[in-house]
Amino acid sequence: MGLEKLLDAIAEQGWYVWDDFLTPNQVSRLRSCAPESWQRARIGRQEEAQRISQIRSDKIQWLRESMGQPIQDYLERMEQIRQQVNQDFFLGLFEYEAHFAKYEAGDFYKKHLDAFRGNENRKLTTVFYMNPNWCAADGGELKLYDLNDQLIETIAPISGRLVVFLSEKFPHEVLPTQAERFSIAGWFRTNGVTENRLDIAR
């Protein structure tokens, strides 16, 4: 039922909020796979990636199946979405890449598009939240905009919630956090040629 609603919403408005995507127990198991070591997030991709603390201050670690069964289960759910989206919308989504993201008190991510210049292969963005007992005072909401810079929605990072939107259509930002905030950010990608080379998700 949730997948049908997701597909309908993507067709109608390009974004969807899926509450209770995972159960509290599944969220707990998934969060337990979060790494002990983190790296500062960068802006851009591969050799061009830069650390720009004025734009984002979160820390990340890329998902790998070797991190545990909960990760494998999560990636399988994403694979189900990929297959169904391809079937309905013919997007040619080839692969899914994702990372854990940790925001500590004061961290943020300024407004940006996920399908950035020189790498337009990101087609569909997902953000999954793992924050039990989140409250408004904790901050860290996701603000979603249209391409005319009009605010569409302010989304709380409630545990178990999955947000999905078209990567090329919706600039977004993460408001400063007042408490530790965990999520998994991911992108369904197509393959393409960038600077005379095949660009395949890492």
Helices and strands as residue ranges (DSSP letters): H 2-12, E 15-18, H 24-31, E 39-40, G 46-48, E 59-62, G 65-67, H 69-89, E 95-103, E 109-112, E 122-129, G 136-138, E 142-145, E 151-155, E 162-166, E 172-174, E 181-189, E 192-194, E 197-199
